[in-house]
Amino acid sequence: MPQIPESAGSKGEVSYQLLYQTNRQADERHPIMILSDPMKRIPHHQVGAFTDPSRQTAFEMVYDGSACSVKILQLDRRFVNLLFWLGTGHIAVRLSGRHFTASQETPLRDRHGMAHVSGYAVYKITAVDLNANSILQTANNDFLQLVIRRMLASNPKEALPKEAAEEMDLSDQTMLMTDMPAMTDYINCAQDALPSNILNWARRQIAMVKSESVSAEEQKHAQRALSIMLNIQWQGSYFPPIDPTEARQILDEELYGMEQVKQRIVETIIQINRTHTLPAYGLLLIGPAGTGKSRVAYAVARILKLPWTSLDMSAIRDTEALTGSPRVYTNAKPGKIMEAFQQAGSSNLVFIINELDKAGINASSGNPADALLTLLDNIGFTDNYMECMIPTSGVYPIATANDRELISAPLLTRFAQIDIPDYSPAEKKIIFRDYSLRKTMDRMGLSKSEVVFTEDAIEAIIDRYSNVSGVRDLEQAAEHLVAHALYLLETDSSANDRVVYRADDVRELLF
C-alpha cells in the first residue's frame, strides 16, 4: 500500500490506491477519489469530514442518525497532500458525486493499468459549516477551491473537456495568498502544482522567514517574493488543440486585410496542434504606427485563450527595470518581466513587447532590451529580486516596432519577422465604414438607421487622413462623429431620430 509522503508529516499507511490522471476537470469518470459504498447509501451531496490519514483513511458522515465511515478506495495522486490537510484539520466538507460502476468490458484505467473500481465517485469538495450545512465563504473554502483548481490544471496532457453537468461549476473567485500559514499549507497541499525548482526555492524562503538569524528586512523580502510566486498558476508547456477555422474567424473579426499576417498565425496554430507546444520563435510585427500591430497580438491571445500582458520598451531606462533589483536594497522590487507573470496570474501568457525599436534610446548605458534575450531563448528567466529561475516555455512573445534598423541583431534573430505595410486608401475606406464606424456605433448604442454617412462623406474623411499612416486617426474620427450624432439625437428635436452626414458636414467637423 502507498505511504503518506514525508511532506505530509506522517509515516502511516493508507488504504487507497493511487490514480494517475491528467484531466483538467473532475467528473464521475475522472474523479478526485472513489469511496466504498456497496449499498449505494451516499446521496448526491454528503456532508462529513475525512479522518486523519495517519490513523485511518476514511470519510466520516452521519447516516440514518448514526455516525459511520466509509473507506477511500482510490485517490487521484495529485490530491494526496490535500487529503492529509483536510484530515488533520478535521475540516467539515460537502462531497458531491455519483455512483460509478466499473465496466468489465470497458474499464477505465490509468497509465499503470489500474482499473477504476465501483463506488461513489467524488468530483467536488466544498468546505462547509458542519452545523448549518452551508458553504463557507471563508479562507478555508477559498483555499480549498484554489488548491483543487491548481492541482487539476497541473501538468495537463489532454485537451480541456467540455463543460460538465451542474456540479462542475468550481468557484472562479481569486484568492491571494499573503500570510505565511496559508502559503505553508499551500506548499504542503499543492506541491505537485509547482515546478521542482520553484518548490525547493519556496521551501528555502519559508525557512528564511522563520529563521531567527535572518534580519526582519530579509524576512519581509522573502515573504513578498514567496507570495508573488505562489499566486502564479504554474502550468506545463502542453497546449491543447485549437480550431483553425475558429482562429481564422477571430482574425477576420479583429483585422481587415493583413492576409500574410493571418496566414502566419494560422500556420502557428497548425504547428501547436501537431506539437502541443508553442513555436520556438515569437512574432515581431514591423510597420508604421497605427496599422494594428497591437491588435494582432490581442487577437492571438484570444485565439490561444491565454492572459496577456504588455511592456512598453520606450519607457525602460535601464536593465534593472526588467530584471529586478537585488534584495540588499530596502526598496528592492521585482522587474517588469516578473511583474508580467504576476499580473497575468499564470506562467502561460502572451507577452506583448511594444516599441521594441525604442528600447535604449534614453538609456544611460547599454540596451535594456538585451535583458529579454534569455526570455526569448525559452530557457528560463532569472529575476534578481526573486532569485529563482522562472520557466518560460509557456510564454509567447509578440513584439511590435516601427523601424527594423533600430533593433539589435541578437534580438532580431529570436523573432519570426512579419512586415505590416500601411493600408491603401481603398482599404482605409472599408476599415472606416465596416469596422471603425460599426464598432463605435455598437458601443454607443446607435443603429445604422440612426446615423448615416453618404458616400461622398466617407470619401472626404479618407481624404482628410490620406497623408497619415495607419487607421488610428480614422478611429478617432469615427469616435468624434458618432458622439456628435448621439448629441444631436438626444438634444436636437429637428434630428427626427436620424442624422445624415454629407461631405460638407464632416469637413466642418474634422478640418
RACOR-V103477 format. One line per field, one symbol per residue. ss: DSSP state (H for helix, E for strand, - for the rest). phi: phi as a letter, one per 40 degrees, with the letter a starting at -180 (. if undefined). burial: b if it has 16 or more other ideal C-beta (glycine too) atoms within 10 Angstrom, else e. Layout:
ss=???
phi=???
burial=???
This chain:
ss=--E--HHH----E---EEE-------E--E--EEE---------EEEEEE-------EEEEEE--EEEEEEEEEEEHHHHHHHHHHHHH---EEEEEEEE--------E-----E---EEEEEEEEEEE----EE---HHHHHHHHHHHHHHH------------HHH-----------HHHHHHHHHH-HHH--HHHHHHHHHHHHHHH-----HHHHHHHHHHHHHHH--E----------HHHHHHHHHHH----HHHHHHHHHHHHHHHHH------EEEEEE-----HHHHHHHHHHHH--EEEEEEHHH----HHHH------------HHHHHHHHH-E--EEEEEE-HHH---------HHHHHHHHH----EEE----EEE----EEEEEEE--HHH--HHHH--EEEEEE----HHHHHHHHHHHHHHHHHHHH------EEE-HHHHHHHHHH-------HHHHHHHHHHHHHHHHHHHH-HHH---EEE-HHHHHHHH-
phi=.cbccdccgabccbccbcbbbbccbcaccbccabccaccfcccdbaciacccccbacabcabbfgbcaabcccbaddcbdcccccccccfccbbcbaacbbccccbccbcccgcccccicccbabbcbccccfbcccbcdcdccccccccccccfcbbccccdccdccccdbccbbcbccdccccccccbcccbddcccccccccccccccccbccccccccccccccccccccbcccbccbccccccccccccbbgfcccccccccccccccccfbcccbcbbcbiccgcgccccccccccccfbcbabbcccccbacccccgbcccccccacccccccccccgacbacbcbcfccccgcbccagbdccccdccccgbhbbccccfacccbcbcbcbbbacbcccbcddcdccbccbcbccccdcccccccccbcccccccccgbccccbbbcccccccccccbccbcgbcccccccccccccccccccbbcccfgabbbbdccccccbc
burial=eeebeeebebeeebbbbbbebbbbbbbbebbbbbbbbeeeebeeebbbbbbbbbebbbbbbeeeeeeebbbbbbbbbbbbbbbbbbbbeebbbbbbbbbbeeeeeeebebeeeeebbbbbbbbbbbbbebeeeeebeeebbbbbbbbbbbbbbbebeeeeeeeeeebeeebeeebebeebebbbbbbbbbbbbbbeebbebbeebbebbeeeeeeeeebebbbbbbbbbbbbbbbbbbbeebeeeebbebbeebbbbbeebbeebbebbeebeeebebeebbbbbbbeebbbbeebbbbbbbbbebbbbbbebeebeebbbbbbbebeeeebbbbbbbbbbeebebbbbbbbbbbbbbbbeeeeeebbbebbebbbebeebebbbbbbbbbbebbbbbbbbbeeeebeeebeebbeebebeebeeebbbebbbebbbeebbeeeebeeebbebeeebbebbbebbeeebbbebbbebbbebbebbbeebeeeeeeeeebebebebbeeeee
